[in-house]
Amino acid sequence: MSQQHDLPVGGFSRWVNSVEESVIAVLLGLMTLITFVNVVLRYGFNDSLIWGQEVVLILFAWLVLFGIAYAFKITAHLGVDALTAMLPKKGQRVLALLSAAACLIYALLLMKGAWDYWAPFAGLPPTEGRWFPTGIDWGARNNSFYVTDQVPMLEWLRWLEPLTLNKGYPEAEWEHYDKLPRFIAYAMLPIAVALMLFRLVQATIRIITGKQDSLIVSHEAEDEVAAVAATHGEEQK
């Protein structure tokens, strides 16, 4: 079983924890519900939700991205520590800090890439610079007109149109989304990366303060092998 360390009990941290668990439950529930309804319609009524498959694919992508950050929270990512385990405690701590620094740099680069990819779809400016942000690209093309293939536009989201699709145009020239805009489907990318960065910062602080030995402390494979060995030994008795 994965070890789970106590997280900071601050109000913001508690709120993030609650949101993460609720979002994962909602995503799983919606995926199951839409798939079930589509199966019933297909085999029971020779019909289907034309947008069902695309929505399930979007929700699954959200679940994977969100799950990466959540796995940092519960230390569910598998880590190989065969080499570091042979080092003294001081050496393990140094390597843990170096690993945390490398992961933080990677997460920051990923955050820039996630924002720069998503921002034009939302009518927002990406950053300048190839590796690190060096400014704001105010002249970037507005790609907010891109929509999904089959997912219908939700009427209660029409308030987004003046902020994205019609930004900078007089009201007489406004257009309307006929399908759900892609920036909504892609929004989980920067959100999930931001959460991953948040969890990495938490883990790094815990390593610095001595409350955690390594960045990834899951030994799920070892635990499973030990459980199988114990079960096999009991059967032989």
C-alpha positions as CSV (number, residue, x, y, z in Angstrom):
1,M,0.0,0.0,0.0
2,S,1.2,3.5,-0.7
3,Q,2.2,5.6,2.3
4,Q,0.3,8.8,2.8
5,H,1.8,11.6,4.9
6,D,-0.1,14.1,6.8
7,L,-0.5,17.3,4.7
8,P,-0.5,20.8,6.1
9,V,-3.7,21.7,7.8
10,G,-4.0,25.2,6.6
11,G,-7.4,26.4,5.2
12,F,-6.1,26.7,1.6
13,S,-4.6,23.2,1.7
14,R,-7.8,21.7,3.1
15,W,-9.8,23.4,0.4
16,V,-7.5,22.1,-2.3
17,N,-7.7,18.6,-0.8
18,S,-11.5,18.7,-0.8
19,V,-11.7,20.0,-4.4
20,E,-9.3,17.4,-5.7
21,E,-11.3,14.5,-4.2
22,S,-14.6,15.9,-5.3
23,V,-13.5,16.5,-8.9
24,I,-12.1,13.0,-9.2
25,A,-15.4,11.6,-7.9
26,V,-17.5,13.7,-10.3
27,L,-15.3,12.9,-13.3
28,L,-15.6,9.1,-12.6
29,G,-19.3,9.4,-12.0
30,L,-20.0,11.4,-15.2
31,M,-17.9,9.0,-17.3
32,T,-19.7,6.0,-15.9
33,L,-23.2,7.6,-16.3
34,I,-22.6,8.8,-19.9
35,T,-21.2,5.4,-21.0
36,F,-24.1,3.6,-19.3
37,V,-26.7,5.8,-20.9
38,N,-25.1,5.4,-24.3
39,V,-25.0,1.6,-24.0
40,V,-28.7,1.6,-23.1
41,L,-29.7,3.9,-25.9
42,R,-27.6,1.9,-28.5
43,Y,-28.8,-1.6,-27.6
44,G,-32.2,-0.8,-26.3
45,F,-33.4,2.0,-28.6
46,N,-31.0,1.8,-31.6
47,D,-29.9,5.4,-30.7
48,S,-27.0,7.1,-29.0
49,L,-25.7,10.4,-27.7
50,I,-23.8,11.8,-30.6
51,W,-21.6,13.8,-28.3
52,G,-21.2,11.0,-25.7
53,Q,-17.9,9.5,-26.8
54,E,-16.2,12.9,-27.2
55,V,-17.3,14.0,-23.7
56,V,-16.1,10.7,-22.2
57,L,-12.7,11.2,-23.9
58,I,-12.4,14.7,-22.6
59,L,-13.4,13.6,-19.1
60,F,-10.9,10.7,-19.2
61,A,-8.1,13.2,-20.2
62,W,-9.1,15.4,-17.3
63,L,-9.0,12.4,-15.0
64,V,-5.5,11.4,-16.1
65,L,-4.1,15.0,-15.8
66,F,-5.8,15.6,-12.5
67,G,-4.8,12.2,-11.2
68,I,-1.1,13.0,-11.7
69,A,-1.3,15.8,-9.2
70,Y,-3.5,13.8,-6.9
71,A,-0.9,10.9,-7.0
72,F,1.7,13.4,-5.7
73,K,-0.6,14.1,-2.8
74,I,-1.1,10.5,-1.7
75,T,2.5,9.5,-2.8
76,A,1.1,7.0,-5.2
77,H,3.8,7.5,-7.9
78,L,6.2,4.5,-8.0
79,G,9.8,5.2,-7.2
80,V,12.9,3.1,-7.6
81,D,15.2,3.6,-4.6
82,A,17.4,0.5,-4.9
83,L,20.5,2.7,-5.3
84,T,19.6,5.5,-2.9
85,A,18.7,3.0,-0.2
86,M,22.3,1.9,0.0
87,L,23.5,5.5,0.8
88,P,23.7,6.9,4.3
89,K,20.9,9.1,5.5
90,K,22.8,12.3,4.6
91,G,23.3,11.1,1.1
92,Q,19.7,10.1,0.7
93,R,18.6,13.5,1.9
94,V,20.9,15.3,-0.6
95,L,19.6,13.2,-3.5
96,A,16.0,13.7,-2.4
97,L,16.6,17.5,-2.5
98,L,18.3,17.3,-5.9
99,S,15.4,15.2,-7.2
100,A,12.9,17.7,-5.8
101,A,14.8,20.6,-7.4
102,A,14.8,18.8,-10.8
103,C,11.1,18.1,-10.5
104,L,10.3,21.6,-9.6
105,I,12.2,23.0,-12.6
106,Y,10.4,20.4,-14.9
107,A,7.0,21.4,-13.4
108,L,7.8,25.1,-14.0
109,L,8.7,24.4,-17.6
110,L,5.6,22.3,-18.0
111,M,3.5,25.1,-16.5
112,K,4.8,27.5,-19.1
113,G,4.1,25.0,-21.9
114,A,0.6,24.3,-20.6
115,W,-0.3,28.0,-20.4
116,D,1.2,28.9,-23.7
117,Y,-0.7,26.0,-25.4
118,W,-4.1,26.8,-23.7
119,A,-4.0,30.6,-23.6
120,P,-4.6,31.3,-27.3
121,F,-7.7,29.0,-27.3
122,A,-9.1,31.1,-24.4
123,G,-8.3,34.4,-26.2
124,L,-5.4,35.1,-23.7
125,P,-1.8,36.0,-24.5
126,P,0.9,33.3,-24.1
127,T,4.3,34.1,-22.7
128,E,7.4,34.9,-24.7
129,G,10.6,32.9,-24.4
130,R,11.4,29.3,-25.4
131,W,12.3,27.9,-22.0
132,F,11.4,30.5,-19.4
133,P,8.8,33.3,-19.7
134,T,10.5,36.6,-20.8
135,G,7.4,38.6,-21.4
136,I,3.9,38.5,-22.7
137,D,3.1,37.9,-26.4
138,W,0.3,40.4,-26.8
139,G,0.3,39.9,-30.6
140,A,-0.4,36.2,-30.5
141,R,-3.3,34.9,-32.6
142,N,-6.6,34.5,-30.9
143,N,-7.7,30.9,-31.4
144,S,-10.8,31.0,-29.3
145,F,-13.0,30.2,-32.4
146,Y,-11.9,26.6,-32.3
147,V,-14.7,24.3,-31.0
148,T,-15.2,20.7,-30.2
149,D,-16.5,18.3,-32.9
150,Q,-19.8,17.2,-31.4
151,V,-20.3,18.6,-27.9
152,P,-23.1,21.2,-27.9
153,M,-22.6,24.6,-26.4
154,L,-24.1,25.0,-22.9
155,E,-26.4,28.1,-22.8
156,W,-25.3,29.0,-19.3
157,L,-21.7,29.5,-20.6
158,R,-22.7,32.1,-23.2
159,W,-21.3,34.8,-20.9
160,L,-17.9,33.6,-22.0
161,E,-18.4,34.7,-25.6
162,P,-17.7,38.4,-25.1
163,L,-14.5,37.5,-23.2
164,T,-13.1,35.1,-25.8
165,L,-14.7,34.7,-29.2
166,N,-15.9,38.4,-29.5
167,K,-13.2,40.1,-27.5
168,G,-12.4,43.4,-29.2
169,Y,-15.3,43.4,-31.6
170,P,-18.4,45.7,-31.4
171,E,-21.5,43.9,-30.2
172,A,-23.1,44.3,-33.6
173,E,-20.5,41.9,-35.0
174,W,-20.6,39.3,-32.3
175,E,-20.7,35.7,-33.2
176,H,-21.8,32.7,-31.2
177,Y,-20.5,29.3,-30.4
178,D,-22.4,26.5,-32.1
179,K,-20.3,23.9,-30.2
180,L,-18.5,23.9,-26.9
181,P,-15.2,25.9,-27.3
182,R,-12.0,23.9,-27.1
183,F,-10.5,26.1,-24.4
184,I,-13.0,24.6,-22.0
185,A,-12.0,21.1,-22.9
186,Y,-8.3,22.0,-22.7
187,A,-8.6,24.0,-19.4
188,M,-7.6,21.0,-17.3
189,L,-4.1,21.2,-18.7
190,P,-2.9,24.3,-16.9
191,I,-5.1,23.5,-13.9
192,A,-3.6,20.1,-13.4
193,V,0.0,21.3,-14.0
194,A,-0.6,24.1,-11.4
195,L,-1.8,21.5,-8.9
196,M,1.1,19.3,-9.6
197,L,3.5,22.2,-9.0
198,F,1.6,22.9,-5.8
199,R,2.0,19.3,-4.6
200,L,5.7,19.3,-5.5
201,V,6.3,22.5,-3.5
202,Q,4.5,20.8,-0.5
203,A,6.6,17.7,-0.8
204,T,9.9,19.7,-1.1
205,I,9.0,21.7,2.0
206,R,8.4,18.5,3.8
207,I,11.8,17.1,2.7
208,I,13.5,20.3,3.8
209,T,11.8,20.2,7.2
210,G,12.6,16.5,7.7
211,K,9.0,15.3,7.6
212,Q,9.5,13.3,4.5
213,D,12.5,11.2,3.4
214,S,12.0,11.3,-0.4
215,L,9.9,12.9,-3.0
216,I,8.1,9.7,-4.1
217,V,7.8,7.2,-1.2
218,S,5.5,4.6,-2.7
219,H,6.6,1.0,-2.5
220,E,3.4,-0.5,-3.8
221,A,5.2,-3.2,-5.9
222,E,7.3,-4.3,-2.9
223,D,4.2,-4.5,-0.7
224,E,2.3,-6.6,-3.3
225,V,5.3,-9.0,-3.6
226,A,5.5,-9.3,0.2
227,A,1.7,-9.9,0.5
228,V,1.9,-12.7,-2.2
229,A,4.9,-14.3,-0.5
230,A,3.1,-14.2,2.9
231,T,-0.1,-15.8,1.4
232,H,2.0,-18.5,-0.3
233,G,3.8,-19.3,2.9
234,E,0.5,-19.7,4.8
235,E,-0.8,-22.0,2.1
236,Q,2.2,-24.3,2.5
237,K,1.7,-24.7,6.2
